[in-house]
Amino acid sequence: MSFKKIFNHFFILMALTTNISFLIYPHPIEIVITVFANLTATILKVGESRVLSTELLATSLVADLHLIPAIFVFFLGNVDEAISLAYGALAANIVSVILFVIETIIDTFTEE
């Protein structure tokens, strides 16, 4: 069991779930936690050398490039625009989770 994998997968899922929670309840604390979780997931993906690492990093960067402007727009008072940007990040986070499930399946078959 690799603790790096655990932290990596934890923050990928945390990025997705906090993104969903912000969309359900658009509150300043929610968007701050969402941006923190996404940036942490991105940092953990840098330097990985697995099968789908490039794609996972790209999805994380896309989510970050939606959420970073969203936090500024949110605190400037345009909540609807922040929510629409968060939907884009949600799409990227869903793709990221799908990719890491695929990568886990690939790793399982190559280990046997």
C-alpha positions in Angstrom: 0.0 0.0 0.0 1.5 3.3 -1.1 0.7 6.3 1.0 1.5 8.6 -1.9 -1.2 6.9 -3.9 -3.6 7.1 -1.0 -3.0 10.9 -0.6 -3.2 11.4 -4.4 -6.5 9.5 -4.7 -7.9 11.2 -1.6 -7.3 14.6 -3.0 -8.7 13.7 -6.4 -11.9 12.6 -4.7 -11.8 15.5 -2.3 -11.6 17.9 -5.2 -14.7 16.4 -6.8 -16.8 16.3 -3.6 -15.9 19.8 -2.5 -16.7 21.1 -6.0 -20.1 19.4 -5.8 -20.7 20.8 -2.3 -19.9 24.4 -3.5 -22.4 24.0 -6.3 -25.1 22.8 -3.8 -24.3 25.5 -1.2 -22.3 28.4 -2.7 -20.6 29.8 0.4 -17.2 31.5 0.7 -15.8 28.7 2.9 -16.9 26.1 0.4 -15.1 27.7 -2.6 -11.9 28.3 -0.6 -11.9 24.6 0.4 -12.6 23.6 -3.2 -9.7 25.6 -4.5 -7.4 24.3 -1.9 -8.4 20.7 -2.6 -8.0 21.1 -6.3 -4.6 22.9 -6.0 -3.4 20.1 -3.7 -4.5 17.4 -6.1 -2.6 19.2 -8.9 0.6 19.5 -6.9 0.4 15.8 -6.0 0.0 14.9 -9.7 3.1 16.8 -10.8 6.1 14.4 -11.3 4.0 11.2 -11.5 5.2 8.7 -14.1 2.3 6.4 -14.5 0.2 5.4 -17.6 -2.3 8.3 -17.5 -0.4 10.8 -15.5 -0.3 13.4 -18.3 -4.1 13.2 -18.7 -4.7 13.4 -15.0 -2.5 16.5 -14.6 -4.3 18.1 -17.6 -7.7 17.6 -16.0 -6.5 19.0 -12.8 -5.0 22.1 -14.5 -8.3 22.6 -16.3 -10.2 22.4 -13.0 -7.8 24.9 -11.4 -8.1 27.3 -14.3 -11.9 27.3 -13.7 -11.8 27.6 -9.9 -9.1 30.2 -9.5 -11.1 32.8 -11.5 -14.3 31.5 -9.8 -13.0 32.4 -6.3 -12.1 36.0 -7.5 -15.5 36.4 -9.2 -17.3 35.0 -6.2 -15.7 37.5 -3.8 -16.4 40.3 -6.2 -20.1 39.5 -5.8 -21.0 37.6 -9.0 -22.1 34.3 -7.5 -23.8 33.1 -10.7 -20.6 33.4 -12.7 -18.6 31.6 -10.0 -21.1 28.8 -10.1 -20.9 28.5 -13.8 -17.1 28.3 -13.7 -17.4 25.7 -10.9 -19.5 23.6 -13.3 -16.6 23.5 -15.7 -14.3 22.4 -12.9 -16.8 19.7 -12.0 -16.7 18.3 -15.5 -12.9 18.2 -15.4 -13.0 16.6 -11.9 -15.4 13.9 -13.1 -13.1 13.1 -16.0 -10.2 13.0 -13.5 -11.9 10.5 -11.3 -12.8 8.3 -14.4 -9.2 8.4 -15.5 -7.8 7.4 -12.1 -10.3 4.5 -12.0 -9.1 3.4 -15.4 -5.5 3.7 -14.3 -6.2 1.7 -11.2 -7.7 -1.1 -13.3 -4.7 -1.0 -15.6 -2.3 -1.2 -12.6 -4.3 -4.1 -11.2 -4.0 -6.1 -14.4 -0.2 -5.3 -14.9 0.6 -6.4 -11.3 -0.9 -9.9 -11.8 
